[in-house]
Amino acid sequence: MHEPPLLLHGINITFPYLGKVPGDVLYAWLAMIILLTVAVIVRLSLKSVPAGVQNFVEVIVEFFLNLVENSIGHMGRVFFPLIATLGMYILLCNFLGLIPGFEAPTSNINATASMAIPVFLATHYYGLKIHKFGYIKHFVGPMRSIFTLPLMILMFFIEFIGHLARPLTLSVRLFGNMIAKHKILVILGFLTPWIIPTVILGLGVLVSIIQAFVFVLLTTLYLAGAVEEAH
């Protein structure tokens, strides 16, 4: 059993000292080009009464804006560009994997890790920027007396390990679900070429949306936890 050939894998693009560009990188570039093109089209055709593409984009943007404002509060708009960009990019990358001859860049662990690691760094950057040394309170629990010192040390190591695991869980969760969805579609496509793949394709759309939402929701919660005051 062989998978159908991927369209962009046949394009041999090389750079000096870098060699041939991997196929998943080409699809990631394609996703970025599509997003930039749509953004330029909407920017050049802005209307007071939205219609067509502008109306569709505004619905998505408003969804992410409400998400960050409700979850983070007054600093929601600071993180809105990051959250909205991640959400739309991941969603488009997931949908690319549903098109025959295309591949979802998010089915590669390198692509998902490249988004999870900046989220991890941004979380602690803003935590330190806002709370300074007081950011340590997010790791040690309630500081009440010297008798709680052993518990504080234990809490610190637990929280430290938990924070280190965040980029791993973010990247592996998205990667695992996308690769599983792709393999199921391919296998069922060979077994029953018409009926079941249509149903699974609908489930693939649902999985693509849910996984994009889970990624941005967890990112939003991580950022909200970093900038809020420790109790």
Rosetta silent file (secondary structure, phi, psi, omega in degrees, C-alpha in Angstrom):
SEQUENCE: MHEPPLLLHGINITFPYLGKVPGDVLYAWLAMIILLTVAVIVRLSLKSVPAGVQNFVEVIVEFFLNLVENSIGHMGRVFFPLIATLGMYILLCNFLGLIPGFEAPTSNINATASMAIPVFLATHYYGLKIHKFGYIKHFVGPMRSIFTLPLMILMFFIEFIGHLARPLTLSVRLFGNMIAKHKILVILGFLTPWIIPTVILGLGVLVSIIQAFVFVLLTTLYLAGAVEEAH
SCORE:     score description
SCORE:     0.000 S_00000001
   1 L     0.000  125.736 -178.606    0.000    0.000    0.000 S_00000001
   2 L  -122.822  143.221  176.764    1.470    3.337   -1.070 S_00000001
   3 L   -76.325  151.097  176.353    0.288    6.859   -0.326 S_00000001
   4 L   -63.239  148.466 -177.867   -0.525    9.115   -3.295 S_00000001
   5 L   -63.962  146.119  178.465    2.370   11.365   -4.336 S_00000001
   6 L   -90.469  137.290 -171.647    2.552   14.795   -2.766 S_00000001
   7 L   -62.845  -50.559 -173.494    2.484   17.708   -5.184 S_00000001
   8 H   -78.423  -13.950  179.130    5.164   19.946   -3.688 S_00000001
   9 H   -68.644  -19.869  179.802    7.544   17.092   -2.883 S_00000001
  10 H   -83.600   -5.979 -179.656    8.399   16.896   -6.561 S_00000001
  11 L   -90.116  119.290 -176.632    9.647   20.485   -6.602 S_00000001
  12 L   -94.253   95.291  177.704   13.388   20.565   -6.073 S_00000001
  13 L  -107.612  122.357 -178.824   14.157   23.848   -4.279 S_00000001
  14 E  -126.211  152.160  175.333   17.689   24.164   -2.941 S_00000001
  15 E  -126.564  147.808  177.947   19.614   26.913   -1.175 S_00000001
  16 L   -57.408  134.221  177.981   23.403   27.291   -0.864 S_00000001
  17 L    70.058   -7.290 -179.271   24.760   25.511    2.232 S_00000001
  18 L  -109.272  -26.294 -179.485   21.222   24.361    3.156 S_00000001
  19 E    82.406 -158.041 -177.321   20.465   21.805    0.477 S_00000001
  20 E   -74.939  138.940  179.558   16.996   20.739   -0.622 S_00000001
  21 L   -77.595  127.508  179.509   14.023   22.238    1.197 S_00000001
  22 L   -62.009  154.839 -177.575   11.895   19.522    2.916 S_00000001
  23 H   -62.489  -39.538 -179.148    8.346   19.042    1.686 S_00000001
  24 H   -65.754  -29.416  176.225    6.723   20.017    4.999 S_00000001
  25 H   -69.221  -38.412  177.536    8.608   23.324    4.907 S_00000001
  26 H   -62.042  -41.262  178.933    7.243   23.997    1.415 S_00000001
  27 H   -69.782  -32.547  175.187    3.699   23.435    2.647 S_00000001
  28 H   -65.439  -41.338  175.466    4.377   25.692    5.639 S_00000001
  29 H   -62.708  -39.468  178.306    5.523   28.402    3.210 S_00000001
  30 H   -61.067  -42.991  178.152    2.382   27.828    1.176 S_00000001
  31 H   -61.933  -41.687  178.920    0.247   28.349    4.276 S_00000001
  32 H   -65.547  -40.264  178.822    2.074   31.585    5.058 S_00000001
  33 H   -63.228  -41.872  179.415    1.663   32.831    1.478 S_00000001
  34 H   -62.933  -45.566 -179.576   -2.084   32.107    1.595 S_00000001
  35 H   -63.195  -43.212  179.860   -2.492   33.950    4.910 S_00000001
  36 H   -65.755  -39.249  179.289   -0.486   36.956    3.691 S_00000001
  37 H   -64.140  -45.324  178.699   -2.428   37.071    0.426 S_00000001
  38 H   -62.463  -40.962  179.716   -5.782   36.987    2.216 S_00000001
  39 H   -62.087  -42.301  179.302   -4.581   39.689    4.640 S_00000001
  40 H   -66.663  -41.499  179.447   -3.533   41.963    1.766 S_00000001
  41 H   -61.350  -45.123 -179.758   -6.818   41.377   -0.085 S_00000001
  42 H   -66.279  -40.525 -179.442   -8.852   42.229    3.022 S_00000001
  43 H   -63.777  -38.019 -177.424   -6.690   45.282    3.778 S_00000001
  44 H   -80.279  -12.768 -176.781   -7.108   46.673    0.265 S_00000001
  45 L  -125.567   33.713 -179.863  -10.866   46.126    0.202 S_00000001
  46 L   -64.371  135.727  178.520  -11.921   47.234    3.684 S_00000001
  47 L  -133.165  151.320  178.022  -15.545   48.331    3.890 S_00000001
  48 L   -64.849  -32.074  174.918  -17.641   49.742    6.707 S_00000001
  49 L  -108.923  100.722 -174.023  -20.176   46.986    6.014 S_00000001
  50 L   -65.781  146.179  177.116  -18.115   43.779    5.716 S_00000001
  51 L  -152.120  157.889  175.834  -18.939   41.241    3.037 S_00000001
  52 L    62.727 -130.327 -176.353  -17.343   38.199    1.430 S_00000001
  53 H   -62.895  -39.784  179.766  -13.779   37.462    2.502 S_00000001
  54 H   -60.308  -41.930  179.805  -13.665   40.445    4.868 S_00000001
  55 H   -63.588  -42.598  179.799  -16.735   39.217    6.717 S_00000001
  56 H   -63.886  -44.473 -178.970  -15.261   35.703    7.075 S_00000001
  57 H   -66.911  -39.328 -179.714  -11.908   37.017    8.342 S_00000001
  58 H   -64.300  -35.006  177.428  -13.577   39.401   10.792 S_00000001
  59 H   -62.831  -44.972 -179.856  -15.546   36.529   12.317 S_00000001
  60 H   -66.171  -44.827 -178.959  -12.340   34.570   12.930 S_00000001
  61 H   -63.367  -41.873  179.386  -10.457   37.613   14.250 S_00000001
  62 H   -64.473  -34.635  177.380  -13.309   38.548   16.584 S_00000001
  63 H   -61.731  -47.908 -179.722  -13.360   34.997   17.949 S_00000001
  64 H   -68.189  -34.762  178.259   -9.682   35.155   18.909 S_00000001
  65 H   -64.442  -43.588  177.308  -10.078   38.674   20.299 S_00000001
  66 H   -64.019  -36.628 -179.964  -12.909   37.553   22.576 S_00000001
  67 H   -61.973  -48.736 -176.860  -10.851   34.543   23.643 S_00000001
  68 H   -72.070  -36.098 -179.906   -7.858   36.585   24.800 S_00000001
  69 H   -68.732  -38.564  179.881   -9.936   39.327   26.417 S_00000001
  70 H   -74.482  -30.409 -175.724  -12.041   36.853   28.390 S_00000001
  71 H   -91.392  -36.779 -174.036   -9.065   34.704   29.425 S_00000001
  72 H  -104.637  -27.514  178.437   -6.304   37.267   30.007 S_00000001
  73 H    90.087 -134.588 -172.607   -8.237   40.438   30.773 S_00000001
  74 H   -65.595  -21.458  178.423   -6.731   43.890   30.318 S_00000001
  75 H   -94.874    8.907 -177.980   -3.566   42.464   28.712 S_00000001
  76 H   -58.808  -41.536 -178.373   -5.531   40.408   26.210 S_00000001
  77 H   -69.238  -21.633  176.599   -4.898   42.803   23.334 S_00000001
  78 H   -66.565  -39.357 -177.598   -1.143   42.619   23.983 S_00000001
  79 H   -94.760   -2.659 -177.823   -1.170   38.897   23.202 S_00000001
  80 H   -57.677  -46.046  179.291   -3.895   39.058   20.553 S_00000001
  81 H   -57.689  -41.110  179.861   -1.491   39.202   17.540 S_00000001
  82 H   -65.747  -48.169 -176.633    0.360   36.106   18.771 S_00000001
  83 H   -65.634  -45.502 -178.252   -2.784   34.108   19.560 S_00000001
  84 H   -65.420  -40.837  179.156   -4.617   35.049   16.351 S_00000001
  85 H   -63.862  -46.608  178.520   -1.581   34.334   14.163 S_00000001
  86 H   -60.578  -45.148 -177.270   -1.018   30.935   15.772 S_00000001
  87 H   -61.719  -49.237 -177.929   -4.693   30.036   15.514 S_00000001
  88 H   -69.043  -37.461  179.946   -5.137   30.924   11.843 S_00000001
  89 H   -67.205  -46.763 -179.974   -1.800   29.433   10.822 S_00000001
  90 H   -63.857  -41.597 -179.598   -2.366   26.116   12.614 S_00000001
  91 H   -62.290  -44.127  179.378   -5.931   25.876   11.302 S_00000001
  92 H   -66.810  -41.117  177.605   -4.827   26.445    7.702 S_00000001
  93 H   -61.715  -40.163  178.133   -1.938   23.984    8.044 S_00000001
  94 H   -64.189  -41.536 -178.963   -4.335   21.367    9.408 S_00000001
  95 H   -68.018  -29.287  178.706   -6.758   21.906    6.523 S_00000001
  96 H   -60.724  -32.673 -179.764   -3.976   21.516    3.946 S_00000001
  97 L   -70.246  -11.790  178.831   -3.628   17.895    5.027 S_00000001
  98 L   -88.326  -10.493 -178.669   -7.235   17.230    3.977 S_00000001
  99 L   -89.635  127.365  178.534   -6.554   18.125    0.337 S_00000001
 100 L   -56.912  132.119 -179.169   -5.417   15.190   -1.868 S_00000001
 101 L    88.694   -2.435  179.349   -1.784   15.635   -2.843 S_00000001
 102 L  -114.262  165.494 -179.721   -1.116   18.012    0.043 S_00000001
 103 L  -133.795  140.542  177.373    0.425   17.502    3.462 S_00000001
 104 L   -78.733  119.551  177.077   -0.304   19.197    6.786 S_00000001
 105 H   -58.082  -27.227 -179.808    2.888   20.900    8.039 S_00000001
 106 H   -73.793   -3.719  173.898    1.588   20.294   11.556 S_00000001
 107 H   -86.372    8.468  175.409    2.023   16.540   11.014 S_00000001
 108 L  -113.642  128.016 -175.520    5.770   17.155   11.413 S_00000001
 109 H   -62.249  -28.938  179.078    7.096   17.410   14.976 S_00000001
 110 H   -65.799  -38.193 -179.569    9.591   20.092   13.921 S_00000001
 111 H   -68.570  -43.804 -179.431    6.769   22.392   12.798 S_00000001
 112 H   -68.982  -37.321  177.851    4.752   21.979   15.984 S_00000001
 113 H   -66.179  -33.939  179.886    7.840   22.390   18.175 S_00000001
 114 H   -66.600  -17.180  174.724    8.730   25.601   16.313 S_00000001
 115 H   -97.559  -34.022 -177.736    5.441   27.044   17.584 S_00000001
 116 H   -71.335  -38.029 -178.051    5.449   25.515   21.070 S_00000001
 117 H   -66.638  -46.079  174.905    8.936   26.734   22.014 S_00000001
 118 H   -59.366  -34.845  176.396    8.239   30.452   21.278 S_00000001
 119 H   -62.800  -43.895  178.018    5.046   30.133   23.340 S_00000001
 120 H   -59.862  -46.175 -179.228    7.120   28.736   26.224 S_00000001
 121 H   -67.277  -40.752  179.843    9.656   31.569   25.943 S_00000001
 122 H   -64.664  -37.640  179.999    6.964   34.268   25.627 S_00000001
 123 H   -58.305  -49.640 -176.584    5.191   32.951   28.718 S_00000001
 124 H   -79.824  -26.479  176.038    8.205   33.344   30.984 S_00000001
 125 H   -62.853  -49.599 -179.336    9.436   36.519   29.293 S_00000001
 126 H   -71.499  -30.929  175.669    6.203   38.355   30.093 S_00000001
 127 H   -61.918  -44.945  178.170    6.026   36.744   33.527 S_00000001
 128 H   -71.250  -35.745 -178.820    9.466   38.135   34.398 S_00000001
 129 H   -64.813  -39.080 -175.272    8.765   41.447   32.681 S_00000001
 130 H   -86.071  -43.603 -172.824    5.619   42.115   34.712 S_00000001
 131 H   -99.794  -10.520 -176.547    6.432   40.542   38.092 S_00000001
 132 H    55.600 -132.723 -178.180   10.237   40.829   38.106 S_00000001
 133 H   -69.209  -21.564  178.804   11.636   38.648   40.941 S_00000001
 134 H   -64.525  -10.968  178.550    8.114   38.198   42.287 S_00000001
 135 H   -62.330  -20.264  179.730    7.498   35.775   39.414 S_00000001
 136 H   -63.974  -22.710  179.802    9.038   33.109   41.647 S_00000001
 137 H   -62.987  -25.098  178.597    5.773   33.111   43.618 S_00000001
 138 H   -70.073  -12.490 -174.756    4.137   31.294   40.697 S_00000001
 139 H  -110.322  -20.107 -171.008    6.433   28.336   41.370 S_00000001
 140 H  -108.176   -4.835  179.840    6.666   28.003   45.148 S_00000001
 141 L    79.383 -166.760 -176.943    3.058   28.224   46.327 S_00000001
 142 L   -69.127  129.776  177.588    1.906   30.238   49.355 S_00000001
 143 L   -99.162  102.304 -175.705    4.731   31.806   51.415 S_00000001
 144 L  -113.733  -42.198 -179.963    3.444   31.947   54.976 S_00000001
 145 L  -157.681  174.613  179.974    6.290   30.988   57.302 S_00000001
 146 H   -67.091  -21.147 -179.337    9.674   29.314   57.466 S_00000001
 147 H   -71.516  -18.512  178.843    7.937   26.040   58.306 S_00000001
 148 H   -90.052    3.373 -176.950    6.507   25.905   54.773 S_00000001
 149 H   -58.399  -46.757  178.167   10.004   26.082   53.232 S_00000001
 150 H   -59.093  -39.390  178.074   10.265   22.320   52.481 S_00000001
 151 H   -66.632  -37.632  178.464    6.847   22.420   50.818 S_00000001
 152 H   -63.517  -41.661  179.229    7.868   25.501   48.831 S_00000001
 153 H   -64.829  -42.672  177.930   11.006   23.738   47.568 S_00000001
 154 H   -62.309  -44.134  179.156    8.970   20.680   46.585 S_00000001
 155 H   -62.263  -37.061 -179.590    6.399   22.873   44.815 S_00000001
 156 H   -61.028  -47.057 -178.605    9.177   24.679   42.968 S_00000001
 157 H   -67.967  -36.140  177.946   10.567   21.472   41.450 S_00000001
 158 H   -65.042  -47.546  179.723    7.072   20.205   40.578 S_00000001
 159 H   -65.891  -37.605 -179.919    6.144   23.482   38.886 S_00000001
 160 H   -62.016  -46.197  178.515    9.550   23.685   37.167 S_00000001
 161 H   -65.520  -40.486  178.578    9.137   20.227   35.628 S_00000001
 162 H   -61.211  -39.570  179.012    5.535   21.026   34.694 S_00000001
 163 H   -70.566  -36.768  177.434    6.588   24.181   32.859 S_00000001
 164 H   -65.330  -30.147 -178.506    9.374   22.362   31.031 S_00000001
 165 H   -77.990  -15.553 -175.811    6.832   19.757   29.875 S_00000001
 166 H   -60.353  -50.713  178.979    4.508   22.382   28.364 S_00000001
 167 H   -62.714  -31.873  178.352    6.280   22.819   24.992 S_00000001
 168 H   -66.623  -47.016 -178.891    6.608   19.030   24.712 S_00000001
 169 H   -67.492  -38.513  178.232    2.913   18.419   25.333 S_00000001
 170 H   -60.870  -48.243 -175.856    1.853   21.256   23.037 S_00000001
 171 H   -71.759  -42.555 -176.754    3.966   20.024   20.135 S_00000001
 172 H   -70.200  -37.979 -179.457    3.353   16.276   20.588 S_00000001
 173 H   -61.329  -49.182 -178.856   -0.425   16.641   21.026 S_00000001
 174 H   -66.805  -45.679  179.681   -0.855   18.573   17.774 S_00000001
 175 H   -60.267  -46.757 -177.173    1.646   16.434   15.863 S_00000001
 176 H   -62.720  -43.313 -179.415    0.137   13.150   17.072 S_00000001
 177 H   -68.275  -36.758 -179.274   -3.428   14.057   16.195 S_00000001
 178 H   -71.762  -41.204 -179.997   -2.519   15.346   12.738 S_00000001
 179 H   -69.421  -35.614  177.617   -0.401   12.340   11.792 S_00000001
 180 H   -66.148  -43.150  178.362   -3.089    9.971   13.099 S_00000001
 181 H   -60.494  -42.576 -178.993   -5.782   11.744   11.086 S_00000001
 182 H   -64.229  -45.446 -178.210   -3.649   11.540    7.936 S_00000001
 183 H   -65.273  -39.557  179.750   -2.896    7.832    8.339 S_00000001
 184 H   -64.094  -42.811  179.005   -6.550    6.957    8.990 S_00000001
 185 H   -62.102  -41.604 -179.152   -7.671    8.820    5.868 S_00000001
 186 H   -66.408  -46.694 -177.583   -5.053    7.039    3.737 S_00000001
 187 H   -63.835  -47.889 -179.151   -5.829    3.544    5.075 S_00000001
 188 H   -69.126  -27.322  176.946   -9.605    3.893    4.770 S_00000001
 189 H   -64.834  -31.622  177.584   -9.176    5.456    1.352 S_00000001
 190 H   -81.486  -32.793 -177.414   -7.621    2.204    0.103 S_00000001
 191 H   -76.505  -48.761 -179.695  -10.126   -0.061    1.856 S_00000001
 192 L  -133.746   95.024 -168.873  -13.343    1.755    0.898 S_00000001
 193 L   -61.512  -17.625 -172.801  -12.627    4.417   -1.703 S_00000001
 194 L  -121.958  -57.047 -166.123  -15.872    6.393   -1.402 S_00000001
 195 H   -71.413  -62.919 -174.244  -18.219    5.988    1.562 S_00000001
 196 H   -64.032  -42.141  178.589  -16.124    5.802    4.739 S_00000001
 197 H   -57.461  -31.290  177.889  -13.436    8.308    3.631 S_00000001
 198 H   -65.221  -41.662  177.632  -16.173   10.922    3.153 S_00000001
 199 H   -65.916  -45.869 -179.648  -17.287   10.433    6.756 S_00000001
 200 H   -64.633  -32.853  177.948  -13.707   10.423    8.016 S_00000001
 201 H   -62.995  -40.160  175.813  -13.011   13.566    5.986 S_00000001
 202 H   -63.549  -40.454  175.873  -15.788   15.310    7.907 S_00000001
 203 H   -66.134  -33.958  177.899  -14.249   14.089   11.153 S_00000001
 204 H   -63.182  -38.617  176.400  -10.868   15.301    9.877 S_00000001
 205 H   -62.541  -43.880  179.639  -12.279   18.810    9.499 S_00000001
 206 H   -63.526  -44.226  179.055  -13.604   18.631   13.053 S_00000001
 207 H   -62.993  -40.564  179.824  -10.275   17.352   14.411 S_00000001
 208 H   -60.691  -42.884 -179.999   -8.393   20.101   12.556 S_00000001
 209 H   -68.700  -45.323 -177.196  -10.556   22.797   14.129 S_00000001
 210 H   -63.758  -42.854 -177.884  -10.463   21.287   17.612 S_00000001
 211 H   -68.292  -36.360  174.964   -6.688   20.823   17.640 S_00000001
 212 H   -64.393  -41.822  179.868   -6.074   24.390   16.474 S_00000001
 213 H   -66.563  -41.856  179.982   -8.433   25.626   19.197 S_00000001
 214 H   -61.777  -42.040 -179.297   -6.799   23.458   21.889 S_00000001
 215 H   -61.792  -49.332 -177.449   -3.340   24.781   20.991 S_00000001
 216 H   -72.163  -31.293  178.086   -4.354   28.459   21.174 S_00000001
 217 H   -65.950  -45.595  178.050   -6.518   27.878   24.264 S_00000001
 218 H   -64.732  -39.325  176.659   -3.625   26.311   26.180 S_00000001
 219 H   -60.204  -44.308  179.188   -1.325   29.093   24.959 S_00000001
 220 H   -62.180  -42.963  179.961   -3.815   31.676   26.200 S_00000001
 221 H   -66.957  -37.869  177.355   -4.097   29.980   29.600 S_00000001
 222 H   -63.061  -44.941  179.682   -0.314   29.738   29.953 S_00000001
 223 H   -66.818  -39.393  178.658    0.071   33.458   29.207 S_00000001
 224 H   -63.244  -40.718  179.030   -2.812   34.349   31.507 S_00000001
 225 H   -67.276  -29.994 -178.327   -1.231   32.376   34.330 S_00000001
 226 H   -75.856  -34.552 -175.252    2.125   34.086   33.806 S_00000001
 227 H   -93.801  -13.790  179.908    0.829   37.674   33.917 S_00000001
 228 L   -77.164  160.036  178.098   -1.743   37.295   36.702 S_00000001
 229 L   -73.859  136.045  178.466   -0.863   37.989   40.303 S_00000001
 230 L   -73.019  141.952 -179.439    0.198   34.911   42.276 S_00000001
 231 L  -104.059    0.000    0.000   -2.065   33.983   45.179 S_00000001
